[in-house]
């Protein structure tokens, strides 16, 4: 292909990309909507299927569309991502409301159970101590975005399981027990969804998830929450605000490893 032909092909790809973006931004194409078959879309736009595929590939890399292979698949308009701000402490419903989403919750289970070793260590409990184990699916505009399991010392929060658990647990703990998080440590890793997580979050098995393990402490340093969240990576972005510069040795130590964040509670 000579330079003129190459430039012409690139111009056609850019034009198709702009046309599709215009339809999305104008609301003609809605989040989750299928764009149609490649053949029909190419005919409608007056371009070759090769040009269309290059344009869709660029849009997919930008996160604007997602392409689902196989029968019943196709190209779909991506849903907007949830921004998970790790620079301040707040319940997920508050994050969602600030970003214009309607927050929802499905409570999977809520029970009292004996703490496992990890929970005992994280909450400074005695072996065999009882904890409140709450498992919930969090929704944004009715779409599942995360699966969370929260463990709290049962002795410290009597009667919590009798309260409505569909909103923010932090708000419940503050209102009924005068407990607020002053310091939170979170560990973030990328994991793959197993069959159970995939079914609950309405994604394909093996899809990427952001695994966030959290320990929250009060102002006097006492741990009161140990939790594990699994966020859909296709619907979540992580925001961290940092002041100052990390040393070269610290940056090198963290490079290639899971990130562990310890932060003071925000307003």
N, C-alpha and C positions, 0 to 999 in steps of 0.2 A: 504494500500500500504506500503510494507516494505521500508527500507532506500535505498536499491539497486535500486528497481523499481522507487522510487521517484527521485533519482539522475539521472537515465537513462532518465526519462521523461523530467527533467529540461535540460539535455544536448541536447535532441532532439529539445526542444523549442528554446534554444539558437542558435543551428545550423540553424534552419529555419529562425530565426530572422537575423542572419549574412548573409545568402544567399540572402534574400530580400534586406537587406541594400546594399550588394555588387552590386546587379542589379540596384539599384537607383543611387549609387555613380558612377557607370560606365556609366550611361546614357542609359542603356537598358530600364529602366523604367523612364519615364519623368514626371515632375510635372503635375498633373491633370489626368494622365493616370490611367485607371482602371486595377487592378491586375488580374481580371478574377474571375470566380466563385470559391467558396471554394472547391467544389468537384474537379474541374479541377486542381486547384493549389495544393491541397493535393496529387492528383495522380502524378502530375508532380514532386513534391518534395519527393515523397515516404514516406509520413507521414500520420498519422490519421488526420481527420478533427478537433478533439479535440486539438491535438498538434498545428495544424495550427492556430486555434482560439486563443490559448494562446500566440503564437508568434505575431499575428496581434494585440492583445490587448496591448502587451508591446510596440509595435511600435506606436500604437495610443496614448498611454500615453506619449510617448516621442515626439509626434507631427510630426512623420515621415509620417504617413498615416492618413487618415480620413475615417471613416466607415459611409456610408449613408444607413439608413434602408429603407425598402419598395421596391415596384416594381420599377425597373430601378435604384436601388441603388447599393451598393457594396462597395468595398474597393478601395480607390483612393490614389495616391501619393500626399502628401501635397505640396502646393506651398511654396517656401521660404517666411519667414516673413519679413515685412518691419520694420526696426528699426527706431522708432520715438524718436529722441534725444531731450530731454527737457532741456539739459544743454546749448544749444546755440540756437540762433534765426536765422532761415533761412526758405525760402519757401520750400514747399514740393518737388517741382521738383529738388531742389538742394540735398535734402536728397536721393531721388531716384537715381539720377545720381551717387552720391558717392558710392552707393551700387550696381551699375551695372544694374539697371533697366532702361527701357525706360519709361519716364514719358509721360502721356497723360491727356487731360482734355476734358470733355463735359460740356459746359455751358448750364445749365438748364434754367436760367432766369437772367436778369440784368435790374433793373429798379430803379426809384426814388420813395421813399415812405415815409410816415410819420413815425417817430421813435416811437416804442412802449415804455412802461415804463422801461423795462429792458435796452433797448438801450439808452434811455435818461439818465438814472442813470449812466450807464457805461461810456458814452462818454461826460458826463457833458453838455448835451444839454438842450435847452429850450423845454418845452412841445410843441409838434406839429412840431418840427424841421424836416427838410427833410434829409434823408440818402440815400446813394446808397446801394441797397440790391442786392448782387450777390450770386447766388446759382450755385454750380458746383459739378460735379462728378470727382474725381481724379482717374487716372488709372496707374497701374504698369504693364508693358508688356501687355497692352491691357485689363487687368482685373480690374474691379472696386474695389477700396480699401477704399474709403472714400467719404462721402457726406458732403459738407461744405457750410455754409451760412455766408457771410461776410457783415458787415454793417460799412459804412464809412460816415463821415459828408459830405453831398453834397456840402455845401458852401466851404469847404476846398479843394475839389478835382473836380473842374469844368472840364467837358469834358472827365472824366475818362471812362465813358461808351462807348465812341467812340473809345477807344483804344482796341487792341487785348487782350482778357481776358483769353487766353488759357494757359498762363505761370504763372510765379510768380508775384503776386500782389505787393509784397515787392519790386521787381526789378522795376516794373512800377512806384511805388510811389517814389522811389529814383531817377529814371531817369527823370521823368516829373515834380515832385513836391518837390524834395530835402527833402523827408521825410523818415527817417529810424527808426526802432524800437530800443530804448535803454533799455527799461524795459518791460517785459511781465509777466502777471499774468495768470496762467492757472489752471483751476479746472477740475479734472478728475473723472469720475464716470463710472460704468458699467451699461448699460441699455439694454433693449431687443428691437430688431427690430420690428417695426410695419409692416403692409402689404405694405405700400408705400416705406419705407426704404428698406425692403427686396427685393421688385421688382427692385428698382434702383440699389442695390448693388449685385443683383444676389445671394441672400442667402435665407434660409428658414425663414419665420416669427418666431419670438421668439429667433432668434440667438443672441448671445452676441455681443454688440457693445461697443467700448470705446468712451464715450462722453467727448469731450474736449471743454470747454468754455474759450475763451481767450480775454483778454484786453491788447492792446499794447499801449505804451506811448513813446513819443519822449524824448530826453535828458532833456528838460525843464519840463518834467512831464505831458505834455498835452496828453490825450488819443485821439487816432485817429482811432483805429480799435476795433470793438467788433464782435466776431465771434463764431460760434458753429460748431465743426467738429464731425462727426460720423465715426469712423474707424472700419472696420471689425476686431473683436478680433482674428479671426482665421488667419489673415494675418499681424497682427501688434504686435510688442513688444515695450515696453517703456524702454528707457535708461535715467537714471539720474545720473550725477556725482556730488558728494557732498564732500565738504571739511569740516573737523572738525567733532565733535561728537555732536549730539543733546542731550539735557538734558533729564533725565529720565521723568520729568514731561511733556516735549514737546512730547516725544515719546508716552507716555500714552495718551496724549490728542488726538493725531492723530490716534491712534490705532482704527480700525473699522470704520473710517470715510472716506469720500472722501478726496483726497489729493489736497491741494491748493499750487501751486508753484509760487514764485515770483523770477525772475531772471534777471540779467543784460545781455544785448545782448553780444553774443560772436563775434568772428571775422567774 
